[in-house]
Amino acid sequence: MKSNDLKDMLGRTSLTPVKQAKHILLDALRATVRKTESCPLSEALDRIPASDTLAPVDLPAHPRSTMDGFAVRAADTFGASSSMPCYLEIDGDVAMGQMPEGTVTQGKCFRIATGGLLPAGSDAVMMFEHTIPVDEKMIEVVKSVGVGKNLTQRGEDIAQGSLALAKGQQLRPQDLGLLAGLGIAEVEVYAKARVGILSTGDEIVHWAESPPPGKIRDINSICLSGLCTRLGAEVTDYGIVSDSEASFFATVEQAAAENDVVLFSGGSSVGMRDLGERVIEKLGQPGILVHGVALKPGKPIIIGMSNTTAIFGLPGHPVSAMVCFELFVDPAIRCISGISHPEKELRPTVNAILDRNINSAAGRLDLIRVQLQERDNELPLAVPVLGKSGSISTLSRAHGYFFIDEASQGINSNSQIKVHLLS
């Protein structure tokens, strides 16, 4: 169901709840087919595998010692103690990086270092600490050792044919290490999301310029570009576009043809709202999915699709634009990038105590920015950073944010809240 299907008692289009708007968006994106590409392992950090990876070999491929000591037959050490030791003859040495030569037979052992391959005939490793040298060819064993002790069995780390990494799991350094250990040199991954960004409004000038009276610097494009880059997306800046419909449509049309996601800011505000809506509808089906959400700040967002490209008309005020990015654009980019559960909250959270009453309107999700003040032996104090949605400094000063849900009309001071940390 599109948000435009939701009507209030007077027949007007009502605001869409945030959770429902996110579901509408992600359902539309999941119906599209994502491109994949082959990526060398050395360049695969943070990329998203497009298929499950099965282990092509056992890891390790051969039993290895996890201690410095002696490769032994465990049965030869049974009952050994400091008061009644047993004696073993040193019959060989395990050279690192080489297959051992010879076999450990009854009453004998091989010297072995950590990581050494277990020689044939042995089934355990006796630690140096539990032996006393008699001479260069004989040791006294003062403690017994069980079968399989102090070694890693073949395939114990991961067995051939078992799942090494699941599709849609972002590749971390340790995941690359696992793939390297399995001899996998390339990974099939989803193509990076391509994002086009433009700002609208005849009052906007480039952020590096000195604005004349009546003009303001473009804050949103550089903020949004940074957020997209952190998500691994490839960003194209289409600059500042005039309020004229012809110019605006031409730029959005080009961006939609060249990208997976298009972000324009300002076009969902009063005076530009109708223009943003008309442009998205002109681009083709399925058109507008959501127009207006029950959210503060960020209510006037427009979410649409042109074929397989997601298009977002973000509010012009910087705080509202970044809040909408957090709740809608972020999961959209993660979905396009191949993440299995893009709706899952990934930000670290901390519990804190709210230091003042905060009021809210029922039926609306409120996002409240806060600073955290550490306290000895107590939960940190969360101090709201209040200000209008055009005040970018409120986000710059904030350490995180918390939500007041739609069913609530506020939260009292001294209440425990969950703060989502900003990075």
C-alpha positions in Angstrom: 0.0 0.0 0.0 1.3 3.5 -0.9 1.1 6.2 1.8 -1.1 8.2 -0.6 -3.8 5.5 0.1 -4.0 6.5 3.8 -6.7 9.1 4.4 -7.7 11.0 7.5 -11.4 11.6 8.6 -11.7 14.6 6.2 -10.4 12.6 3.2 -6.9 14.2 3.2 -3.8 12.2 2.7 -2.5 11.3 6.2 1.1 10.9 7.3 2.7 7.4 7.1 4.1 5.9 10.3 7.9 5.6 10.1 8.0 1.8 10.4 5.4 1.4 7.6 7.2 3.9 5.3 10.4 1.9 5.8 8.6 -1.4 4.9 7.1 0.1 1.8 10.5 1.3 0.6 12.4 -1.9 1.4 9.8 -4.1 -0.2 10.1 -2.1 -3.4 13.9 -2.3 -3.4 13.9 -6.1 -2.6 11.9 -6.6 -5.8 14.8 -5.3 -7.9 17.7 -7.4 -9.2 21.1 -6.3 -7.9 24.3 -6.3 -10.1 27.3 -8.4 -8.9 31.0 -8.4 -9.8 34.1 -10.4 -9.0 36.4 -8.7 -6.4 40.0 -9.6 -5.5 40.3 -10.6 -1.9 42.7 -7.7 -1.3 40.0 -5.2 -2.2 37.0 -7.0 -0.6 37.0 -5.3 2.8 33.4 -4.1 3.7 32.0 -5.6 0.4 28.9 -7.8 0.5 29.1 -11.4 -0.8 26.4 -12.2 -3.4 26.3 -15.9 -2.5 27.1 -18.2 0.3 30.8 -19.3 0.4 31.5 -23.0 1.2 34.9 -24.1 2.4 36.7 -25.8 -0.6 39.1 -27.6 1.7 39.6 -28.6 5.4 41.2 -25.9 7.6 43.6 -26.9 8.9 44.4 -29.5 6.2 46.5 -31.6 8.7 46.5 -31.9 12.5 48.8 -29.3 14.0 50.3 -28.7 17.4 49.0 -25.8 19.5 52.0 -26.1 22.0 55.7 -26.4 22.0 56.5 -29.9 23.2 56.6 -33.5 22.0 54.3 -35.4 19.7 53.4 -38.6 21.6 51.1 -41.6 21.7 48.8 -40.7 24.5 48.6 -44.3 25.7 52.3 -44.2 26.4 51.8 -41.4 29.1 48.8 -42.9 30.9 49.4 -42.9 34.7 52.5 -40.7 34.5 53.1 -38.4 37.5 55.9 -36.6 39.2 56.2 -39.5 41.7 55.9 -42.2 39.0 57.1 -40.7 35.7 57.3 -42.6 32.4 60.2 -42.3 29.9 60.1 -41.7 26.2 62.8 -41.8 23.6 63.2 -38.8 21.3 63.1 -40.3 17.8 62.8 -37.3 15.6 62.1 -33.6 15.1 59.2 -31.9 13.3 60.6 -29.2 11.0 58.3 -26.1 10.6 56.6 -25.9 7.2 57.4 -29.5 6.3 55.6 -32.8 6.4 57.2 -34.9 9.3 59.3 -37.8 8.2 58.9 -41.1 10.1 56.3 -42.5 12.5 55.9 -42.2 16.3 56.0 -45.7 17.6 55.4 -47.1 21.1 57.7 -45.6 23.7 59.0 -42.9 21.4 58.2 -39.2 20.6 59.1 -36.3 18.2 60.0 -32.8 19.2 57.4 -30.4 17.9 56.8 -26.6 17.9 53.6 -24.7 18.0 52.0 -25.0 14.5 54.0 -28.0 13.6 52.3 -30.8 11.6 51.5 -33.9 13.8 53.6 -36.9 12.7 52.0 -40.2 11.9 51.5 -42.5 14.8 51.0 -39.7 17.4 47.7 -38.5 18.7 48.6 -35.9 21.3 51.2 -33.3 22.2 53.0 -33.3 25.6 53.9 -29.8 26.7 57.6 -29.1 27.5 56.5 -28.0 31.0 55.4 -31.5 31.8 58.7 -33.1 30.8 62.2 -33.3 32.3 65.1 -33.9 30.0 67.2 -37.0 30.9 69.7 -36.5 28.1 69.6 -35.5 24.4 67.6 -38.7 23.5 65.4 -39.3 26.5 62.7 -37.3 28.4 60.9 -38.0 31.7 57.1 -37.4 31.5 55.6 -36.2 34.8 52.0 -35.9 33.7 49.7 -37.9 31.4 48.1 -36.4 28.3 44.8 -37.4 26.7 44.1 -38.2 23.1 43.8 -35.0 21.0 45.3 -32.8 23.7 47.2 -29.7 22.6 46.5 -30.0 18.9 44.0 -28.9 16.3 42.5 -31.7 14.2 42.1 -31.6 10.5 39.0 -29.6 9.6 38.5 -28.5 13.2 38.6 -24.8 12.3 36.2 -25.4 9.4 35.4 -28.6 7.5 35.4 -28.9 3.7 31.9 -28.2 2.3 30.6 -26.3 5.3 29.4 -22.7 5.3 32.4 -20.3 5.6 30.5 -17.0 5.1 26.9 -16.3 4.5 25.5 -14.2 1.6 24.8 -10.6 2.6 27.4 -10.5 5.5 29.7 -7.5 5.2 33.3 -8.7 4.9 35.4 -7.8 8.0 39.2 -8.2 8.3 38.7 -11.5 10.1 36.5 -12.8 7.3 39.1 -12.0 4.7 41.6 -13.9 6.9 39.3 -17.0 6.8 38.9 -16.7 3.0 42.7 -16.4 2.7 43.2 -19.5 4.8 40.9 -21.4 2.6 42.8 -20.3 -0.5 39.9 -18.2 -1.9 41.5 -15.3 -4.0 38.3 -13.7 -5.4 34.8 -13.1 -4.1 31.6 -12.6 -6.0 30.1 -9.4 -4.4 27.2 -7.0 -5.0 28.2 -3.9 -7.0 28.6 -0.8 -4.8 25.5 1.4 -4.6 25.7 4.5 -6.8 24.2 7.7 -5.3 23.5 11.0 -7.0 23.1 14.1 -4.9 21.7 17.5 -5.8 20.5 20.5 -3.9 17.6 22.6 -5.0 16.8 26.3 -4.5 17.7 29.6 -6.1 18.8 30.8 -2.6 21.6 28.1 -2.3 25.2 28.8 -3.2 28.2 26.4 -3.0 29.5 25.9 0.5 32.9 27.3 -0.4 31.4 30.6 -1.6 30.7 33.7 0.4 26.9 34.1 0.1 25.4 37.6 -0.7 22.4 38.8 1.2 19.4 36.5 0.8 21.6 33.5 -0.1 22.8 30.6 2.1 25.6 28.0 1.8 24.7 24.5 0.7 25.2 22.3 3.8 23.2 19.3 2.8 25.2 18.0 -0.2 28.5 17.6 1.7 26.7 16.1 4.8 24.8 13.6 2.6 27.9 12.8 0.6 29.8 11.9 3.7 27.1 9.7 5.0 26.9 7.8 1.7 30.6 7.4 1.5 30.7 5.9 5.0 28.2 3.3 3.7 30.6 2.3 0.9 28.5 4.0 -1.9 30.0 5.7 -4.9 28.8 9.3 -4.9 28.2 11.8 -7.8 27.5 15.4 -6.9 25.2 17.0 -9.5 25.5 20.4 -7.9 22.9 23.1 -7.1 19.8 23.1 -9.4 17.5 25.9 -10.1 13.9 25.9 -8.9 12.6 25.8 -12.5 10.8 22.6 -13.4 12.7 22.2 -16.7 16.1 22.4 -15.1 15.2 20.4 -12.0 13.5 17.6 -14.0 16.4 17.3 -16.5 19.0 16.9 -13.7 16.9 14.4 -11.7 16.2 12.4 -14.8 19.9 12.2 -15.6 20.8 11.3 -12.0 18.1 8.6 -11.9 19.4 7.0 -15.2 23.0 6.9 -13.8 22.5 5.9 -10.2 20.8 3.4 -7.8 19.7 6.2 -5.4 19.0 9.9 -6.0 18.9 12.4 -3.2 17.6 15.9 -3.6 17.1 18.3 -0.7 14.8 21.3 -0.5 12.3 19.9 -2.9 10.1 18.5 -0.2 9.7 21.8 1.6 6.9 24.4 1.2 7.1 26.0 -2.2 9.1 23.1 -3.7 7.0 20.2 -2.5 4.6 20.1 -5.5 7.6 20.4 -7.9 9.4 17.5 -6.3 6.3 15.4 -6.4 5.6 16.3 -10.1 9.2 15.4 -11.1 9.1 12.0 -9.4 5.8 11.2 -11.0 7.0 12.3 -14.5 10.1 10.0 -14.2 8.0 6.8 -14.5 6.7 3.9 -12.5 6.2 3.1 -9.7 6.4 6.8 -8.8 5.8 8.1 -5.3 5.7 5.5 -2.6 5.5 7.8 0.5 4.9 11.5 0.8 5.0 12.7 4.4 5.8 10.6 7.5 4.8 10.9 11.1 8.2 12.1 12.2 9.8 15.1 13.9 12.1 16.4 12.4 11.7 15.1 8.8 7.9 15.0 8.2 7.8 16.3 4.6 10.1 13.6 3.1 9.1 12.2 -0.4 10.1 8.6 -1.2 9.7 7.3 -4.7 11.0 5.0 -7.4 11.8 5.4 -11.0 12.1 1.9 -12.4 14.7 0.4 -10.1 16.2 3.8 -8.8 15.1 5.0 -5.4 14.5 8.7 -5.2 14.3 10.7 -2.0 13.1 14.3 -1.7 14.7 15.3 1.6 13.7 18.3 3.7 15.9 21.4 3.1 16.7 21.9 6.8 20.0 20.1 7.5 18.9 18.3 10.7 15.7 17.1 9.1 17.6 15.9 6.0 20.1 13.9 8.1 17.4 12.4 10.3 15.6 11.2 7.2 18.8 9.8 5.8 19.3 7.9 9.1 15.9 6.3 9.0 15.3 5.8 5.3 18.3 6.4 3.0 20.7 4.4 5.1 18.7 1.2 5.1 18.0 1.7 1.4 21.7 1.9 0.5 22.4 -1.1 2.7 19.6 -3.0 0.9 20.9 -2.1 -2.5 24.4 -3.0 -1.4 23.2 -6.5 -0.6 23.1 -6.5 3.2 20.8 -9.3 4.4 18.9 -7.3 7.0 19.1 -3.6 6.1 16.4 -2.6 8.5 18.4 -3.9 11.5 19.7 -1.1 13.7 23.5 -1.2 13.6 24.5 1.8 15.6 25.9 1.1 19.1 23.6 2.1 21.9 24.1 3.0 25.6 21.6 3.4 28.4 21.4 6.8 30.0 19.3 8.9 32.3 17.3 11.8 30.8 18.0 15.1 32.7 14.7 16.9 31.9 11.1 16.4 30.8 10.6 16.2 27.0 7.1 16.6 25.6 5.9 15.0 22.3 2.7 14.7 20.2 1.0 11.4 20.2 1.0 9.6 16.8 4.4 11.0 15.9 7.9 9.5 16.2 10.2 12.1 17.7 14.0 11.9 17.4 15.8 13.9 20.2 19.5 14.8 20.0 21.4 14.5 23.3 24.9 15.1 24.8 26.1 12.5 27.2 27.8 13.4 30.5 29.7 10.6 32.2 29.2 10.1 35.9 31.1 7.9 38.4 29.4 4.6 39.1 26.1 5.8 37.4 24.6 5.7 34.0 25.6 8.8 31.9 23.3 11.8 32.0 21.6 12.5 28.6 21.1 16.3 28.1 18.9 17.2 25.2 20.4 19.4 22.5 17.5 21.6 21.6 17.2 23.8 18.5 15.4 24.2 15.2 15.8 21.8 12.3 17.8 24.3 10.4 20.5 24.4 13.1 23.2 22.0 12.0 25.2 22.7 15.2 22.7 20.7 17.2 23.8 17.6 15.4 27.5 18.5 15.5 27.3 18.9 19.3 25.2 15.8 19.9 26.7 12.5 20.9 23.6 10.6 20.0 19.8 10.5 19.9 16.8 8.7 21.4 13.3 8.1 20.2 10.0 9.0 21.7 7.6 6.5 20.1 4.2 7.3 18.5 2.2 6.1 21.5 3.9 8.4 24.0 3.2 12.1 24.7 6.7 12.6 26.2 9.3 11.2 28.6 9.9 12.4 32.2 13.2 13.5 33.6 15.2 10.7 35.4 13.8 8.1 33.0 16.2 5.6 31.6 16.5 5.9 27.8 18.4 4.1 25.0 20.8 6.4 23.2 21.9 5.6 19.7 25.5 6.9 19.4 26.5 9.1 16.5 29.9 8.5 14.9 
